[in-house]
């Protein structure tokens, strides 16, 4: 059994109470397999990242991969050793512990650059892993292991940053915003179905964060369109991302009916970060790294919602984070770490994704905790 803070929530504020037992029983998840873009990888899983990084940001995370949402969720599942796909030694033990197939440069669409991975490339790596499991384990054991594992998919940001908004290959002339969103979602649905056909039954699909609020987008577009004065965001870009999130959410609900024995949830990080942008001083999270002992913890809000903690120029968005020495003194006061990535403090809303605290309904139709503790349906 694990322990968590028993808290009440009022207007986005976590009000501490006593520590209480979270749930009886143990996790039914054998391993966590992560697929995605820079929302799941700080460059550790991307070969030659220092030489091919884009937008002049060498350090897209304030720390390491372990400050990112899938790693924070893995800790709550009791899984603490997620190896990069390119960094694992090929042992059956390493593969069974969990893997990250994600890349700091990854798109749903086929990329036009060798510096980017595609969703399909990561899928091929997953299926290679499954073949290895079947070779090393009995067929029945491998299939049960796959069925009881969790998959975390977080794509889409780079499809907008590097392809659509850059009008790569004239893509903005070919498709409207809603058309492009449907194309991306259709590819995600095909990926989920491919995983299902390979016996995967537990899948978390993440939406895209409010890209129009990121420092780089605000800097690039401030002379082109109107910036929302209240939150300092480019609403035109947020609307594009919101279309993708809504369509993905709808399709996942349809998949729940079509793939009735699968547990598939959608988590709306857009909703969570927009709540922070709207009420930065009243949206407080437990910073567990500041906990000196299990009976004490610190709460913090956000002082700066517009500027990058690590970067140079207007909004810290002209040149990205090249060195930790460039970072602000109090990263936890900032919503944004660098050009496009939220700070570690923002990623602390992993608690909301896990249990629903602070932001009820951020994951649907259930929170990750319920998915993790759902009984495994055994093969017949």
C-alpha positions in Angstrom: 0.0 0.0 0.0 1.1 3.5 -0.7 0.5 6.7 1.1 -0.7 10.0 -0.3 -1.8 13.3 1.1 -5.5 13.5 2.1 -6.4 17.0 0.7 -9.5 19.0 0.1 -9.7 21.3 -2.9 -11.1 24.8 -3.1 -10.7 27.2 -6.1 -7.7 25.3 -7.3 -6.0 25.4 -3.9 -4.9 22.1 -2.4 -5.6 22.3 1.4 -3.5 19.9 3.3 -5.0 17.3 5.6 -3.7 14.2 7.2 -1.8 11.5 5.3 -4.0 8.5 4.6 -3.8 5.2 2.9 -4.5 5.6 -0.8 -5.9 2.2 -1.7 -5.8 -1.4 -0.6 -4.1 -3.9 -2.9 -1.3 -3.5 -5.4 -0.8 -2.2 -8.8 -1.8 -4.5 -11.7 0.6 -2.8 -14.1 3.6 -4.9 -15.1 5.5 -2.1 -16.9 5.0 1.4 -18.4 6.0 1.9 -22.0 6.2 5.6 -23.1 5.9 6.9 -26.6 5.9 10.6 -27.7 7.8 13.8 -28.3 9.6 16.3 -26.1 6.7 16.0 -23.6 8.3 12.6 -22.7 12.0 13.1 -23.5 14.5 15.7 -22.5 17.0 14.5 -25.2 18.2 11.5 -23.2 16.3 9.1 -25.5 17.3 10.9 -28.7 20.6 9.8 -30.3 23.0 12.8 -31.1 20.5 15.2 -29.6 23.1 17.9 -28.7 24.0 18.0 -32.4 20.5 18.0 -34.0 18.5 19.9 -31.4 16.1 22.5 -32.8 15.3 26.0 -31.7 18.6 26.4 -29.8 17.4 24.7 -26.6 19.9 22.1 -25.3 18.1 21.6 -22.0 14.4 21.2 -22.7 13.8 20.1 -19.1 14.8 21.6 -15.8 16.5 18.4 -14.6 16.1 15.1 -16.4 13.4 13.0 -17.9 12.3 12.1 -14.3 10.7 15.6 -14.0 8.3 14.8 -16.9 4.7 13.5 -16.4 5.1 9.9 -17.4 8.0 9.4 -15.0 6.1 11.1 -12.2 3.2 8.8 -12.9 5.5 5.8 -13.1 6.7 6.5 -9.5 3.1 6.5 -8.3 2.7 3.0 -10.0 5.8 1.8 -8.2 7.8 1.7 -11.4 11.1 3.7 -11.0 13.4 2.4 -13.7 12.2 3.5 -17.2 15.1 3.1 -19.6 15.5 4.9 -22.9 14.9 2.5 -25.8 18.3 3.4 -27.3 20.1 3.2 -23.9 18.9 -0.2 -22.7 21.2 -3.1 -22.9 18.8 -5.5 -24.6 18.4 -7.7 -21.5 15.0 -9.2 -20.8 15.1 -7.7 -17.3 15.6 -4.2 -18.6 12.8 -4.5 -21.1 10.4 -5.8 -18.5 11.1 -2.9 -16.2 9.7 -0.3 -18.6 11.0 1.6 -21.7 10.8 5.1 -23.2 10.6 5.0 -27.0 9.9 8.8 -27.1 12.1 11.3 -28.8 12.6 15.1 -28.2 11.9 15.4 -31.9 8.8 13.3 -32.8 5.8 13.8 -34.9 2.6 11.9 -35.7 3.0 12.7 -39.4 6.0 11.4 -41.4 8.7 13.9 -40.7 10.5 15.8 -43.4 13.7 15.8 -41.5 16.0 13.0 -40.4 16.3 14.8 -37.0 12.7 13.7 -36.2 11.1 10.4 -35.4 7.6 9.5 -36.4 4.8 7.8 -34.5 5.2 4.8 -36.9 8.9 4.5 -36.2 8.2 4.3 -32.5 5.5 1.7 -33.1 8.0 -0.5 -35.0 10.3 -0.3 -32.0 7.5 -1.4 -29.7 6.7 -4.4 -31.9 10.3 -5.3 -32.0 10.2 -5.4 -28.2 7.2 -7.6 -28.3 8.9 -10.0 -30.6 11.9 -10.1 -28.2 9.6 -10.8 -25.3 8.0 -13.7 -27.1 11.4 -15.2 -28.0 12.6 -14.9 -24.4 9.5 -15.9 -22.6 6.8 -18.4 -23.3 4.0 -17.2 -25.6 1.5 -17.2 -22.8 3.8 -15.4 -20.4 4.7 -12.7 -23.0 1.1 -12.1 -24.0 0.0 -11.8 -20.4 2.9 -9.4 -19.7 1.9 -7.2 -22.7 -1.7 -7.3 -21.6 -0.9 -6.1 -18.1 1.5 -3.4 -19.2 0.5 0.3 -19.6 1.2 2.5 -22.6 1.5 6.2 -22.4 1.2 8.2 -25.7 1.9 11.9 -26.0 2.2 13.3 -29.5 1.1 16.3 -31.6 3.1 19.2 -30.3 5.9 18.9 -32.9 3.3 18.4 -35.6 2.1 21.9 -35.0 5.4 23.6 -34.0 7.6 22.1 -36.8 5.1 21.2 -39.6 1.8 23.1 -39.6 2.8 26.5 -38.1 6.0 26.5 -40.1 4.0 25.7 -43.2 6.4 22.8 -44.0 5.9 21.6 -47.6 3.0 24.1 -47.9 0.9 22.1 -45.5 -1.2 25.1 -44.3 -2.3 25.5 -47.9 -3.3 21.9 -48.2 -5.4 21.6 -45.0 -7.5 23.8 -42.8 -6.9 23.6 -39.0 -9.8 21.2 -38.4 -8.7 19.0 -41.4 -5.2 18.8 -40.1 -6.4 17.9 -36.6 -8.6 15.1 -38.0 -5.6 13.7 -40.0 -3.4 13.6 -36.8 -6.2 12.0 -34.7 -6.9 9.4 -37.4 -3.2 8.4 -37.2 -3.4 8.2 -33.4 -6.5 6.0 -33.6 -4.7 3.7 -36.0 -1.8 3.5 -33.5 -4.1 2.6 -30.6 -5.7 -0.1 -32.7 -2.3 -1.5 -33.7 -1.3 -1.7 -30.1 -4.7 -3.3 -29.3 -4.1 -5.9 -32.0 -0.8 -6.7 -30.4 -2.7 -7.4 -27.1 -2.1 -4.0 -25.4 -5.2 -3.3 -23.2 -4.2 -0.3 -21.0 -3.5 3.0 -22.8 -3.2 6.7 -21.7 -3.5 9.2 -24.5 -2.4 12.7 -23.7 -3.7 15.9 -25.3 -1.5 18.8 -26.4 -0.8 21.6 -24.0 -1.9 25.2 -24.8 0.8 25.8 -27.4 -0.3 29.4 -27.9 0.8 30.2 -24.4 4.3 29.0 -24.7 7.0 31.8 -24.7 8.3 31.0 -28.2 4.8 31.1 -29.8 4.0 34.4 -28.0 7.2 35.9 -29.2 6.9 34.7 -32.8 3.3 35.8 -33.2 3.0 38.9 -31.1 3.3 41.2 -34.2 1.0 39.0 -36.3 -2.1 38.5 -34.3 -3.8 39.6 -31.1 -2.5 38.3 -27.8 -5.0 37.6 -25.1 -4.4 40.3 -22.5 -5.6 38.3 -19.6 -3.3 35.2 -20.0 -0.8 36.5 -22.6 -1.6 33.7 -25.1 -2.1 33.5 -28.9 -5.7 32.4 -29.0 -5.5 31.5 -32.7 -2.9 28.8 -32.0 -4.7 27.5 -28.9 -7.8 27.1 -31.0 -5.9 24.8 -33.4 -4.6 22.7 -30.6 -8.0 22.6 -28.9 -9.5 21.2 -32.1 -7.1 18.3 -32.0 -7.8 17.6 -28.3 -11.5 17.6 -28.8 -11.5 15.3 -31.8 -9.0 12.9 -30.0 -11.2 12.9 -26.9 -14.3 12.0 -29.0 -12.5 9.3 -30.9 -11.2 7.7 -27.7 -14.7 7.5 -26.4 -15.7 5.8 -29.6 -12.8 3.3 -29.2 -14.0 2.5 -25.7 -17.2 1.0 -27.3 -15.4 -0.6 -30.2 -12.6 -2.1 -28.1 -14.7 -3.0 -25.1 -12.1 -5.0 -23.2 -9.5 -2.2 -23.4 -9.0 0.5 -20.9 -8.2 3.7 -22.8 -8.2 7.2 -21.2 -7.7 10.7 -22.5 -5.9 13.2 -20.2 -6.4 16.9 -21.0 -3.2 18.7 -20.1 -4.6 21.7 -22.0 -7.3 22.1 -19.3 -4.9 21.8 -16.5 -2.3 24.4 -17.8 -5.0 26.9 -18.8 -6.4 26.7 -15.3 -2.9 27.6 -14.1 -2.6 30.4 -16.6 -5.9 31.9 -15.5 -5.4 31.6 -11.7 -1.6 31.3 -11.3 -1.4 32.4 -7.6 -4.4 30.3 -6.6 -3.4 27.0 -8.2 -1.1 25.4 -5.8 0.6 22.0 -5.9 2.5 19.8 -3.4 6.2 20.0 -4.2 7.3 16.6 -2.9 10.9 17.4 -3.4 10.5 20.1 -0.7 9.1 17.6 1.8 11.7 17.2 4.6 9.7 14.4 6.1 6.4 12.5 5.4 4.5 14.9 7.8 5.4 18.2 6.1 5.3 19.6 2.6 5.4 22.9 0.7 2.8 24.5 -1.4 3.5 27.0 -4.2 1.7 29.0 -6.8 3.2 30.7 -9.9 4.6 34.2 -10.1 5.3 34.2 -13.9 3.1 32.7 -16.5 4.6 34.4 -19.6 8.4 34.1 -19.5 10.7 31.1 -19.8 12.8 30.4 -16.8 15.7 29.4 -19.0 16.3 31.4 -22.2 17.3 34.8 -23.6 15.5 37.7 -25.3 11.9 38.8 -25.0 10.0 36.3 -22.9 13.2 34.2 -22.8 12.1 32.9 -26.1 14.6 34.1 -28.8 17.4 31.7 -27.7 16.5 28.6 -25.7 18.1 27.0 -22.7 21.8 26.3 -23.6 23.1 25.8 -20.0 21.6 25.4 -16.6 23.6 28.5 -15.6 21.1 30.5 -17.7 18.1 29.5 -15.6 16.2 31.7 -13.3 16.8 31.5 -9.5 13.3 30.1 -8.7 12.1 27.7 -11.4 9.1 26.7 -9.3 7.8 30.3 -9.7 7.5 29.9 -13.5 4.9 28.0 -15.6 7.4 27.7 -18.5 10.9 26.2 -18.3 12.1 27.1 -21.9 10.6 27.8 -25.3 7.8 25.2 -25.3 8.2 23.1 -22.2 6.4 23.5 -18.8 8.4 23.7 -15.6 8.8 20.9 -13.2 6.4 22.6 -10.9 3.7 22.5 -13.5 4.4 18.8 -14.1 3.5 18.4 -10.5 -0.1 18.2 -11.6 0.7 14.6 -12.2 -1.3 14.3 -9.0 -4.4 15.6 -10.8 -3.9 13.1 -13.6 -3.3 10.3 -11.1 -6.2 10.9 -8.7 -8.3 13.8 -10.0 -7.2 16.1 -7.2 -7.2 19.8 -8.1 -8.6 19.3 -11.6 -11.6 16.9 -11.5 -12.3 15.5 -15.0 -8.8 16.2 -16.4 -8.7 12.5 -17.4 -11.7 10.6 -18.7 -13.5 8.4 -18.4 -11.4 7.6 -15.4 -8.2 8.8 -13.7 -4.9 6.9 -14.0 -5.1 5.6 -10.5 -8.3 3.7 -11.3 -6.8 2.3 -14.5 -3.7 1.1 -12.6 -5.8 -0.7 -10.0 -8.3 -2.2 -12.4 -8.0 -6.0 -12.4 -6.1 -7.6 -15.3 -8.4 -9.5 -17.7 -6.5 -12.8 -18.2 -6.2 -14.5 -21.6 -8.8 -17.2 -22.3 
